[in-house]
Amino acid sequence: MFDKVGKYEFLAEPFHCDFSKKLFMGHLGNHLLNAADFHANDRGFGMNDLNPVHKTWVLSRLAVEMEEMPSEYARFNVETWIEGVMKYFTNRNFRIVDHDGARVYGYGRSIWALIDTESRRPQDILAVNGGEIDRYVDADKPCPIQGLSRVKMSDGAQLVKSIDTCYSDVDVNGHVNSVKYIGHVLDLFTLDWYETHRIKRFDIAYVAESHYGDRLNFYREDTPDGATCVRITKTSPQTDKEAEVCRSRVEFVNNFA
């Protein structure tokens, strides 16, 4: 039997880092999702077990809070564990540390849903592999960041950008990859902004899927506490009606404060 907590090593490759030689948040997001996949597959409730029976995991919410991003060429570990299991959702946490475990870069929280790949409807998680996932719940390991919450936005958010989805946006599940939205949101800020600020926390809540050929619309709203919220909607080639895809919230800190 595997430990409840999985630990996986990654490398901050130079071409996955920005101009400051720090890992892009989007690539960190990919590493978190890979760690989640490795952890689940090793323990009997991952894609290797789910895909043959037409089921898959989809990310519902994600929050990442960082004190520092790994620098280029740094080897670092992502620890991940299941904090809780409900019928249709699981709470999965992350801890990002340096290679020796002496420095904690940050933490993450996430919620995942199990769905049928054909009907796209929620599935009973505890019915998979005899409820194997329940053996790996660790509700006691600390994750000392604020919990997940819905991103609240008003109707006054301003449309600031629209883009068409393309080949590189689509993942193995046939929809726009969850992490791609993170990159698109962070592209709304200028290079000058990133020269003086770093990302402290990124929250994203997924509402619906988007697919190849959809047009994504980005609505921005700055909040009184200094954060920025972004709502993403989609319009498809078949209709001009907008449908909400996800909402995100970005909190920055000044590098020189």
MOMOSUL-V652330 format. One record per residue. N is the residue number from 1. SS is DSSP state (@ for helix, = for strand, . for the rest). PSI is psi in degrees with one decimal (999 if undefined). Layout:
[[N | SS | PSI] [N | SS | PSI]]
This chain:
[[1 | . | 135.0] [2 | . | 160.3] [3 | . | 159.1] [4 | . | -33.9] [5 | . | 128.6] [6 | = | 147.9] [7 | = | 127.8] [8 | = | 135.9] [9 | = | 139.6] [10 | = | 164.5] [11 | = | 132.1] [12 | . | 86.6] [13 | . | 143.9] [14 | @ | -39.7] [15 | @ | 1.9] [16 | @ | 10.4] [17 | = | 155.9] [18 | . | -169.4] [19 | . | -22.1] [20 | . | 5.1] [21 | . | 29.6] [22 | = | 148.5] [23 | = | 133.9] [24 | . | 143.1] [25 | @ | -37.0] [26 | @ | -40.6] [27 | @ | -34.8] [28 | @ | -41.6] [29 | @ | -41.4] [30 | @ | -40.9] [31 | @ | -38.5] [32 | @ | -43.9] [33 | @ | -36.4] [34 | @ | -42.4] [35 | @ | -41.7] [36 | @ | -41.2] [37 | @ | -44.8] [38 | @ | -45.0] [39 | @ | -46.2] [40 | @ | -41.9] [41 | @ | -41.9] [42 | @ | -28.5] [43 | . | 9.6] [44 | . | 13.1] [45 | . | 32.4] [46 | . | -169.4] [47 | @ | -32.7] [48 | @ | -32.5] [49 | @ | -31.2] [50 | @ | -41.4] [51 | @ | -40.0] [52 | @ | -21.6] [53 | @ | 23.7] [54 | . | 42.9] [55 | = | 157.9] [56 | = | 160.6] [57 | = | 140.8] [58 | = | 140.6] [59 | = | 128.2] [60 | = | -44.4] [61 | = | 150.1] [62 | = | 136.5] [63 | = | 132.2] [64 | = | 126.6] [65 | = | 121.8] [66 | = | 137.5] [67 | . | -26.6] [68 | . | 146.7] [69 | . | 145.6] [70 | . | 142.3] [71 | = | 163.9] [72 | . | 141.9] [73 | . | -2.4] [74 | . | 134.8] [75 | = | 132.0] [76 | = | 163.1] [77 | = | 142.2] [78 | = | 118.2] [79 | = | 141.2] [80 | = | 147.8] [81 | = | 159.2] [82 | = | 120.6] [83 | = | -31.7] [84 | = | 155.2] [85 | = | 131.0] [86 | . | -174.9] [87 | . | -44.0] [88 | . | -8.7] [89 | = | 153.6] [90 | = | 148.3] [91 | = | 119.6] [92 | = | 133.3] [93 | = | 163.0] [94 | = | 150.4] [95 | = | 125.9] [96 | = | 119.9] [97 | = | 163.6] [98 | = | 176.7] [99 | . | -35.7] [100 | . | -7.6] [101 | . | 7.0] [102 | . | -28.7] [103 | . | 129.3] [104 | = | 116.2] [105 | = | -39.1] [106 | = | -172.1] [107 | = | 163.1] [108 | = | 152.1] [109 | = | 147.0] [110 | = | 157.9] [111 | = | 132.2] [112 | = | 145.1] [113 | = | 146.4] [114 | = | 125.9] [115 | = | 160.2] [116 | = | 130.7] [117 | . | -19.8] [118 | . | -47.9] [119 | . | -19.2] [120 | . | 20.5] [121 | . | 151.8] [122 | = | 147.5] [123 | . | 155.1] [124 | . | 112.0] [125 | @ | -38.9] [126 | @ | -6.7] [127 | @ | -6.7] [128 | @ | 125.1] [129 | @ | 43.4] [130 | @ | 27.1] [131 | @ | 29.2] [132 | @ | -31.7] [133 | @ | -30.3] [134 | @ | -23.8] [135 | @ | -15.8] [136 | @ | 14.0] [137 | = | 130.5] [138 | . | 94.0] [139 | . | -5.7] [140 | . | -19.8] [141 | . | 126.6] [142 | . | 145.3] [143 | . | 88.2] [144 | . | 44.6] [145 | . | 160.6] [146 | . | 145.3] [147 | . | 174.3] [148 | . | 143.2] [149 | . | 162.3] [150 | . | 141.3] [151 | . | 117.9] [152 | . | 132.5] [153 | . | 151.9] [154 | . | 176.7] [155 | . | -2.8] [156 | . | 3.8] [157 | . | 141.8] [158 | = | 136.0] [159 | = | 121.7] [160 | = | -14.1] [161 | = | 149.4] [162 | = | 139.6] [163 | = | 155.9] [164 | = | 137.2] [165 | . | 152.5] [166 | . | -176.9] [167 | @ | -48.3] [168 | @ | -7.6] [169 | @ | -20.7] [170 | = | 134.6] [171 | . | -168.8] [172 | . | -19.2] [173 | . | -2.8] [174 | . | 3.9] [175 | . | 172.8] [176 | = | 129.6] [177 | . | 139.7] [178 | @ | -39.5] [179 | @ | -25.4] [180 | @ | -36.3] [181 | @ | -35.9] [182 | @ | -48.0] [183 | @ | -42.2] [184 | @ | -40.7] [185 | @ | -45.7] [186 | @ | -21.4] [187 | . | -9.3] [188 | . | -12.8] [189 | . | 147.7] [190 | . | 163.1] [191 | @ | -36.6] [192 | @ | -38.3] [193 | @ | -45.0] [194 | @ | -17.3] [195 | @ | -21.7] [196 | @ | -4.5] [197 | = | 152.7] [198 | = | 158.2] [199 | = | 122.5] [200 | = | -46.1] [201 | = | 141.0] [202 | = | 123.7] [203 | = | 140.4] [204 | = | 135.2] [205 | = | 124.0] [206 | = | 133.8] [207 | . | -43.1] [208 | . | 164.3] [209 | . | 152.0] [210 | . | 161.1] [211 | . | 171.3] [212 | . | 132.2] [213 | . | -16.8] [214 | . | 153.5] [215 | = | 127.9] [216 | = | 134.2] [217 | = | 133.9] [218 | = | 120.1] [219 | = | 124.1] [220 | = | 141.6] [221 | = | 121.6] [222 | = | 137.6] [223 | . | 158.5] [224 | . | -24.3] [225 | . | 6.9] [226 | . | -2.1] [227 | . | 169.3] [228 | = | 129.9] [229 | = | 143.6] [230 | = | 125.5] [231 | = | 131.9] [232 | = | 127.6] [233 | = | 168.9] [234 | = | 149.4] [235 | = | 137.9] [236 | . | 165.0] [237 | . | -21.2] [238 | . | -17.9] [239 | . | 151.1] [240 | . | -0.3] [241 | . | 129.8] [242 | . | 141.5] [243 | = | 136.6] [244 | = | 135.8] [245 | = | -48.4] [246 | = | 167.1] [247 | = | 144.7] [248 | = | 160.6] [249 | = | 129.7] [250 | = | 129.2] [251 | = | 124.3] [252 | = | 159.2] [253 | = | 148.5] [254 | = | 130.2] [255 | . | -21.4] [256 | . | 8.3] [257 | . | 999]]
